[in-house]
Amino acid sequence: MEHRTEPATATVNLEALPPSHTTRWVARRKAQVVEAVQSGLLNLDDALARYRLSVEEFRSWQRALRREGLRGLQITHAHVRTLADGRPVQHDARRNLHLV
């Protein structure tokens, strides 16, 4: 039996990309930007300037998408910093992270 993995987003085009003034970065929008860069629709410098992103933030989106798919993009930048600090984290029922 052959297993097929669907892409995180449908094929993107410039009109389908998030607006340049986007401030609420849901997983699907992050995936669209990553796919646009990976497909050559946008070069990295243009994407960083258009969306006011740092290289580190964009690369973190790439890694999360590659490792965990859209689910990996649902974690916020603040949560990433918290986890990187090495402090223990506990999950509650609503999926909010709390420092222990």
PyRosetta script that sets phi, psi and omega in degrees:
from pyrosetta import init, pose_from_sequence

init()
pose = pose_from_sequence("MEHRTEPATATVNLEALPPSHTTRWVARRKAQVVEAVQSGLLNLDDALARYRLSVEEFRSWQRALRREGLRGLQITHAHVRTLADGRPVQHDARRNLHLV")
pose.set_psi(1, 130.9)
pose.set_omega(1, -178.9)
pose.set_phi(2, -91.6)
pose.set_psi(2, 132.2)
pose.set_omega(2, 176.3)
pose.set_phi(3, -102.6)
pose.set_psi(3, 132.2)
pose.set_omega(3, 178.5)
pose.set_phi(4, -114.9)
pose.set_psi(4, 135.7)
pose.set_omega(4, 176.6)
pose.set_phi(5, -102.9)
pose.set_psi(5, 123.6)
pose.set_omega(5, 179.2)
pose.set_phi(6, -78.6)
pose.set_psi(6, 147.4)
pose.set_omega(6, 176.2)
pose.set_phi(7, -64.0)
pose.set_psi(7, 156.4)
pose.set_omega(7, -179.4)
pose.set_phi(8, -61.4)
pose.set_psi(8, -32.1)
pose.set_omega(8, 179.8)
pose.set_phi(9, -138.3)
pose.set_psi(9, 161.7)
pose.set_omega(9, 173.7)
pose.set_phi(10, -69.5)
pose.set_psi(10, 167.4)
pose.set_omega(10, 178.6)
pose.set_phi(11, -54.0)
pose.set_psi(11, 129.9)
pose.set_omega(11, -176.7)
pose.set_phi(12, -94.6)
pose.set_psi(12, 153.1)
pose.set_omega(12, 171.0)
pose.set_phi(13, -136.6)
pose.set_psi(13, 166.1)
pose.set_omega(13, -174.8)
pose.set_phi(14, -56.8)
pose.set_psi(14, -38.0)
pose.set_omega(14, -179.0)
pose.set_phi(15, -67.9)
pose.set_psi(15, -26.9)
pose.set_omega(15, -177.3)
pose.set_phi(16, -88.6)
pose.set_psi(16, -8.8)
pose.set_omega(16, -179.5)
pose.set_phi(17, -69.5)
pose.set_psi(17, 154.4)
pose.set_omega(17, 176.5)
pose.set_phi(18, -58.9)
pose.set_psi(18, 151.3)
pose.set_omega(18, 177.4)
pose.set_phi(19, -62.1)
pose.set_psi(19, 152.4)
pose.set_omega(19, -177.8)
pose.set_phi(20, -64.6)
pose.set_psi(20, -22.3)
pose.set_omega(20, -179.8)
pose.set_phi(21, -91.4)
pose.set_psi(21, 15.1)
pose.set_omega(21, -179.0)
pose.set_phi(22, -59.5)
pose.set_psi(22, 131.5)
pose.set_omega(22, 175.5)
pose.set_phi(23, -120.7)
pose.set_psi(23, -20.8)
pose.set_omega(23, 178.5)
pose.set_phi(24, -101.3)
pose.set_psi(24, 104.5)
pose.set_omega(24, -173.4)
pose.set_phi(25, -97.3)
pose.set_psi(25, 88.1)
pose.set_omega(25, 174.0)
pose.set_phi(26, -77.6)
pose.set_psi(26, 163.0)
pose.set_omega(26, -174.9)
pose.set_phi(27, -54.7)
pose.set_psi(27, -43.7)
pose.set_omega(27, -176.7)
pose.set_phi(28, -63.2)
pose.set_psi(28, -39.7)
pose.set_omega(28, 179.0)
pose.set_phi(29, -66.2)
pose.set_psi(29, -41.6)
pose.set_omega(29, 177.2)
pose.set_phi(30, -59.8)
pose.set_psi(30, -44.7)
pose.set_omega(30, -179.5)
pose.set_phi(31, -62.4)
pose.set_psi(31, -37.4)
pose.set_omega(31, 178.8)
pose.set_phi(32, -62.8)
pose.set_psi(32, -42.3)
pose.set_omega(32, -179.3)
pose.set_phi(33, -67.4)
pose.set_psi(33, -44.0)
pose.set_omega(33, 178.3)
pose.set_phi(34, -60.5)
pose.set_psi(34, -45.7)
pose.set_omega(34, -179.3)
pose.set_phi(35, -64.0)
pose.set_psi(35, -37.3)
pose.set_omega(35, 179.5)
pose.set_phi(36, -62.6)
pose.set_psi(36, -40.1)
pose.set_omega(36, 178.9)
pose.set_phi(37, -71.2)
pose.set_psi(37, -45.7)
pose.set_omega(37, -178.1)
pose.set_phi(38, -64.9)
pose.set_psi(38, -30.5)
pose.set_omega(38, -179.9)
pose.set_phi(39, -85.3)
pose.set_psi(39, -9.2)
pose.set_omega(39, -179.5)
pose.set_phi(40, 90.0)
pose.set_psi(40, 1.5)
pose.set_omega(40, 177.8)
pose.set_phi(41, -62.8)
pose.set_psi(41, -40.0)
pose.set_omega(41, 174.1)
pose.set_phi(42, -125.4)
pose.set_psi(42, 142.9)
pose.set_omega(42, 171.5)
pose.set_phi(43, -86.2)
pose.set_psi(43, 162.9)
pose.set_omega(43, -173.7)
pose.set_phi(44, -58.3)
pose.set_psi(44, -45.8)
pose.set_omega(44, -179.2)
pose.set_phi(45, -59.8)
pose.set_psi(45, -41.5)
pose.set_omega(45, 178.7)
pose.set_phi(46, -64.9)
pose.set_psi(46, -42.0)
pose.set_omega(46, 179.4)
pose.set_phi(47, -64.2)
pose.set_psi(47, -43.0)
pose.set_omega(47, 179.5)
pose.set_phi(48, -61.9)
pose.set_psi(48, -44.1)
pose.set_omega(48, -179.7)
pose.set_phi(49, -69.4)
pose.set_psi(49, -44.6)
pose.set_omega(49, -177.0)
pose.set_phi(50, -60.6)
pose.set_psi(50, -40.7)
pose.set_omega(50, -174.8)
pose.set_phi(51, -106.4)
pose.set_psi(51, 6.5)
pose.set_omega(51, 178.8)
pose.set_phi(52, 52.6)
pose.set_psi(52, 52.3)
pose.set_omega(52, -179.7)
pose.set_phi(53, -108.4)
pose.set_psi(53, 152.2)
pose.set_omega(53, 170.6)
pose.set_phi(54, -87.4)
pose.set_psi(54, 159.6)
pose.set_omega(54, 176.2)
pose.set_phi(55, -58.9)
pose.set_psi(55, -41.5)
pose.set_omega(55, -177.9)
pose.set_phi(56, -61.8)
pose.set_psi(56, -42.4)
pose.set_omega(56, 180.0)
pose.set_phi(57, -65.9)
pose.set_psi(57, -45.1)
pose.set_omega(57, 178.8)
pose.set_phi(58, -60.9)
pose.set_psi(58, -45.8)
pose.set_omega(58, 180.0)
pose.set_phi(59, -62.1)
pose.set_psi(59, -34.9)
pose.set_omega(59, 177.6)
pose.set_phi(60, -65.7)
pose.set_psi(60, -36.1)
pose.set_omega(60, 175.5)
pose.set_phi(61, -64.1)
pose.set_psi(61, -43.3)
pose.set_omega(61, 178.9)
pose.set_phi(62, -59.6)
pose.set_psi(62, -48.5)
pose.set_omega(62, -179.1)
pose.set_phi(63, -61.8)
pose.set_psi(63, -45.6)
pose.set_omega(63, -178.2)
pose.set_phi(64, -62.9)
pose.set_psi(64, -42.3)
pose.set_omega(64, 180.0)
pose.set_phi(65, -65.7)
pose.set_psi(65, -42.5)
pose.set_omega(65, 179.9)
pose.set_phi(66, -65.0)
pose.set_psi(66, -42.3)
pose.set_omega(66, -175.0)
pose.set_phi(67, -79.3)
pose.set_psi(67, -42.5)
pose.set_omega(67, -170.0)
pose.set_phi(68, -125.2)
pose.set_psi(68, 1.6)
pose.set_omega(68, -176.8)
pose.set_phi(69, 69.2)
pose.set_psi(69, -156.8)
pose.set_omega(69, -178.0)
pose.set_phi(70, -58.2)
pose.set_psi(70, -34.4)
pose.set_omega(70, 179.6)
pose.set_phi(71, -58.3)
pose.set_psi(71, -38.2)
pose.set_omega(71, 179.8)
pose.set_phi(72, -66.0)
pose.set_psi(72, -23.5)
pose.set_omega(72, 179.9)
pose.set_phi(73, -85.7)
pose.set_psi(73, -4.7)
pose.set_omega(73, -178.5)
pose.set_phi(74, -79.4)
pose.set_psi(74, -18.1)
pose.set_omega(74, 178.3)
pose.set_phi(75, -74.0)
pose.set_psi(75, 139.5)
pose.set_omega(75, -176.3)
pose.set_phi(76, -84.8)
pose.set_psi(76, 162.8)
pose.set_omega(76, 178.8)
pose.set_phi(77, -61.0)
pose.set_psi(77, -38.1)
pose.set_omega(77, 178.4)
pose.set_phi(78, -62.9)
pose.set_psi(78, -39.6)
pose.set_omega(78, 178.5)
pose.set_phi(79, -66.2)
pose.set_psi(79, -37.7)
pose.set_omega(79, 177.9)
pose.set_phi(80, -61.8)
pose.set_psi(80, -44.9)
pose.set_omega(80, 178.6)
pose.set_phi(81, -61.5)
pose.set_psi(81, -41.8)
pose.set_omega(81, 179.4)
pose.set_phi(82, -61.8)
pose.set_psi(82, -46.0)
pose.set_omega(82, 179.8)
pose.set_phi(83, -65.5)
pose.set_psi(83, -35.9)
pose.set_omega(83, -179.6)
pose.set_phi(84, -68.5)
pose.set_psi(84, -25.8)
pose.set_omega(84, 177.9)
pose.set_phi(85, -66.4)
pose.set_psi(85, -18.3)
pose.set_omega(85, 178.9)
pose.set_phi(86, 83.6)
pose.set_psi(86, 7.3)
pose.set_omega(86, 178.5)
pose.set_phi(87, -78.4)
pose.set_psi(87, 144.7)
pose.set_omega(87, 178.0)
pose.set_phi(88, -61.4)
pose.set_psi(88, 141.6)
pose.set_omega(88, -179.2)
pose.set_phi(89, -126.5)
pose.set_psi(89, 139.9)
pose.set_omega(89, 179.4)
pose.set_phi(90, -120.3)
pose.set_psi(90, 137.5)
pose.set_omega(90, 179.8)
pose.set_phi(91, -95.1)
pose.set_psi(91, 137.6)
pose.set_omega(91, 173.6)
pose.set_phi(92, -100.6)
pose.set_psi(92, 179.5)
pose.set_omega(92, -174.8)
pose.set_phi(93, -64.5)
pose.set_psi(93, -25.0)
pose.set_omega(93, -179.1)
pose.set_phi(94, -92.8)
pose.set_psi(94, 9.1)
pose.set_omega(94, 178.4)
pose.set_phi(95, 69.3)
pose.set_psi(95, 21.5)
pose.set_omega(95, 172.7)
pose.set_phi(96, -85.3)
pose.set_psi(96, 146.5)
pose.set_omega(96, 179.0)
pose.set_phi(97, -95.5)
pose.set_psi(97, 138.7)
pose.set_omega(97, 176.8)
pose.set_phi(98, -128.6)
pose.set_psi(98, 136.6)
pose.set_omega(98, 174.6)
pose.set_phi(99, -71.5)
pose.set_psi(99, 142.2)
pose.set_omega(99, 178.6)
pose.set_phi(100, -98.6)
pose.dump_pdb("model.pdb")
